[in-house]
Amino acid sequence: MTLGTKLAWDDTVLPFQLDRSDIRGRVARLDGVLDGILKQHDYPAPVEALVAEMALLTALIGQTIKLRWKLSLQIQTNGPVRMIATDFYAPETEGEPARIRAYASFDRDRVGGRPMDNVGEGYFAILIDQGKGMTPYQGITPLAATTLAEAAEAYFAQSEQLPTRFQLRFGRSTEAGGTEHWRAGGIMLQHMPKASPEISGGGSGAGGLLVARDILGEDEGEDWNRANLHLDTVEEMELIGPSLPPTDLLVRLFHEEVPRVFDAQPVRFGCTCSEDRVRQSLSIYSAKDIEKMTTDDGRVTADCQFCGAHYDLDPASVGFEAAGGSGHEHG
């Protein structure tokens, strides 16, 4: 296997459909994206794993939505990991890569154990911003799950009435040359949208949340269960290993379901921060407010939580009272 061949499907999301049933899906392989996200921060191992899982979910979900601008995933909890936030930016032009960024806020002194030991009570949220002039969408569901993937499954069942399933694997990989880097792979299955089902009362899942059997009819349920049984046979190296193309993986898992693939979407690590955006975000503040933000060295500084970029500005040049200050807030 040559490096060039490996790169053909690394950092891509491949959409597919199972023609025997009303099920669509995505296969994601992330490599450089995770390295780009995680090398910006000195995360403890459990936090790294949670951020990697959220980034993989973001790649799969973001490619599923007909997105014009940005999809964001968030968890907020009362545990040692207070928040994880990710953004998926749709390609600006046809053929260009989508971009992903992510960061975590946590209490380092309390972090320990397995990744989900650090996630307390809270919620899982999906936010969709289709750009200027469009009303943002936000959906929230309680965190009642043993993995972040299960939290995402609960969100789609509860908020969208779409049965959804994820199989994810991720971790550090060491190649023959001794170079260590992150690899991740995952598959998302989702039942095609139907007319809104009539559901009375709570669901049969944890905490009364809806699950697939609460939403699907008998025949649809059989198709869904059969596809999930196939998915359950996937092995870790098939998801993250460099030797098996996603198309071959789909044939191995779902040949009875007649898989049909579409064009793969490349994804990259990317941040939208800039000095201009920092200046715009500060343009709502008065000179007195800016003075309170000024350091002992006489500067106003800002750090991007996603990519670690550092901005160092002259306080006289920011705020709505600065020369040329526009007073426009960045959206």
GIHUMO-V462277 format. One record per helix or strand of 3 or more residues. SS is the DSSP state (~ for helix, > for strand). FROM is the first residue (numbers start at 1). LEN is the number of residues. If there is no record, write none. Layout:
((SS;FROM;LEN) (SS;FROM;LEN))
This chain:
((~;3;5) (>;12;7) (>;23;8) (~;32;7) (~;45;20) (>;70;8) (>;81;9) (>;98;9) (~;108;3) (~;115;4) (>;122;8) (>;137;6) (~;148;13) (>;164;11) (>;180;12) (~;206;3) (~;212;4) (~;218;14) (~;236;5) (~;246;12) (>;259;11) (~;275;8) (~;287;7) (>;299;5) (>;310;5) (~;315;3))
